[in-house]
Every structure is written in C-alpha cells, then in structure tokens.
Amino acid sequence: MFEIPEQKLPDFAKDEQKITVLFAPLRNRTVNPKDWEHKINSWKTLISIYCACNEIYSFCLSSLNKVFLRNGRPPLCLKEVLDQMLREGSIQQIDRFLVKNSTTWSGWATDMLLKKPLAWSFGKLKNTIYVTTDDCTYVDLELIKTKSNDLMNKIPKDHLNKVISLPELLKFINENSNYTQKLKLLLHYLEKDGKVCLEVSSSNDCDYKIKFGDGISVKPIDEVDIGIHSLEKNETTLLENIEKLEDEMEKLRGQAKLQLSKGHRQTAKTCLRKKHEIEKKIQKKSDALHNIQIMLEKIKDTHTDAHVWESYKLALNSFNTTFKDSNLSEDAIEDTMIKLGEVLDIHEDIQTALSHPVKDTSTSESDLEQELADLISQEDSLTEDSEEQPAPDDFEARLKNLSINLPDVPETKKPKLEVPLI
C-alpha cells in the first residue's frame, strides 16, 4: 500500500476507518485542534516513511497525489499538510535549498546582515498568504541529513581530503548514473554543512570535483588538489591501456603460433610484427606511467616535508615561549652555575669542620701519656718475676733427691687353714 512495505506500514494505515478519515478534507483547526494535529501528524509520518523506503529526496504535490491513492482518489488534505510541514521546517522548497553559502567574509556579512533578514521577513509574509501549487518541488530535510551522514561513512579514509569525480563517487557507493540527481542533493547539503568542498564546471554541470573532509573541517580545493587528481586519473587510464595492450599482445603471440603450426609463415610474421609494434607502445606508455608515479611521489614527499617544517616551527615557538616564560638565557645560566659552585664550596667547608674531633678539657694529653708509661713499666716487672721461677725439670730433680727416714714395716704370717678329711 502506498509503495510502502507491509512491515513498515503504520498501524493506523491498516485500519480502513482511519484511512477514510485521513483522506477526508481537513476541518477548521479552531473547531477541533486535537483532531487537526493528529491528522497532520499522521500524514507527516506516512510521507516520511514513503520517502525513506523509496529514497525519495524531493517531491511535489502532484507526485504525492499519484502515490497516495485510495479507490482511485487522492487525499483531499495534502495541500494543507505540505503547507504545515513547510512552516515547521521539515521540508523546504528546492530553490531555497540549492542556495549556496558565502565563502568570503564580505559575502558572509552581506548574508547575515542583509540577505537573511530580508529573506526571513519575506518568508514569513509569504507563509501567511502562500498557496501550495502542484508543481512546487520540496526536499525532505531530515531524510537528506540522514542519507548525507551515511554517504560520509561510505567514503574510504584514504580518499578523504582528496579530489574525486562524480563517477568515482558513484563507484564508491555502488550506485549507477540514475542516482546522480539524488547524489547532487546530498553533496549540496554536505557543502552547506561544511563537510564537503565542491567545484562544478560551468560548461558541464555533471563535471563535479568533490573533496570530502575528515568530518571536522575541509579545506578549499586548490591547484595542487586538481593537479594530483589529474595525475592519478592519467595513471589509472595508462594502467588500463597497458593491460589492454598486453592482452592484445598475448593474443597476437597465440595467433602467430597457430599460423606457424598451419605452415603459414608469412601470416605468423605479420602477427609478430604487430606484436612488436604493441610492445613499443607498451614501453612508451610504461615510461609515461613511471614519470607520473614519480611526480606523485614527489608531491607526497613535498606534503610530508611541509608537515615536518610545520612541526619544526611549532617546536621553535614552544622553545621560545618556554625561554621567555622561564627567563632562560646563557648569562642567567652561567650566573646560576657560579653561585652553585660557591654554595658547594661552603658546604664542603662545613663538612670538613664537622669532621674535626671534639677537644676533651677534663684530662690533658701529657697526663694520658704518663699513665700509659706507668702501665708499660708494670707489665715489664711482672714479666721479670715470671722468668725467675724454676722450670718444671728442676722440680722433678729435687723431688727425686728428697728422702725421708721411716721405720720398716713388720712381717706377719697368715694362719694356715685346716681342711677336714672326709
């Protein structure tokens, strides 16, 4: 129903009674404000779901009348619904949507101080008397915002901040040329949001040069970007041509073998001559490809050198700021080192003074020397006395010569024991 899948169709759209009420004309808002708002919101939901399911970014009243049909009749209230959506800002006229933002300060000032106030005043006045026409085209801002974010997520990281063409972008998102007009709306929204930079050729509105930012900001397209894009495009073209020529050369080699097997030597020679001509073309194109690749590498090296130079300048500014804030200079450092040497000398003197022994005033040095001399003399006298004592051998000799006159011990006889005879 209404080109909306059954699973995404809201519940009120499946109720015949409610659908009949939705297709009926709108009553005056002052009669029943709650019913009026409910009916407007229901149609807004249906239109949003229809646009999202079919990727319809722009529409007009006549196209919606062809989609929302019931019993061959369109709804009688869509004009009031679109007017209300326009007042709320959920949709916008396509001519106002396609107005570009100013890229210069003077243009920005003119827009902010002159154009936008006048446009706002004119819009307010027009909304009070505006009558929707069947051919007026609107864009669904919420859907375009969602699809634009999805588009940003599909861009490879290595192609951010690089110029690409419209056909290349269609290839990235796996879409064909029928999606071109819808893609232009998304790109225009991203440009107004500051995430994409565009350049459109004045002679061909499909000749887009597109540069996606990193999600934070995007730099304008300059000559370097265009030159890199042209070189990369030529590199791709040369690679494709070389591949085709190599395939053709292989075919000619196979034909020469085939003709030679049949005995057609002249025909085989002709095939070989063509093969040699193609080899010369391949060599020339390979040389051109090599030159292009060298130039691309040089440009990348230049960008790298520029980033290194920027980092050097930042480091230099950091050094200068640090020196300035901390008052660092050669004279100041020398003065500090001299003072530090003086302090270290003072500290050394203090340590030397603290290492001196404490002087004892209770006993003089001469008294201590006299007492030591007395102790030495006493030890010498003790040593002499020990030397005058007899040695152990003298004691043994004297003991042997010692004699004592004692009386003899009397003899006694033991009695004999008589053993009785048995």
Summary of the structure (lengths in Angstrom):
residues: 422
radius of gyration: 56.4
end to end distance: 160.9
largest distance: 181.7
contacts: 965
relative contact order: 0.04
helix: 67%
strand: 6%
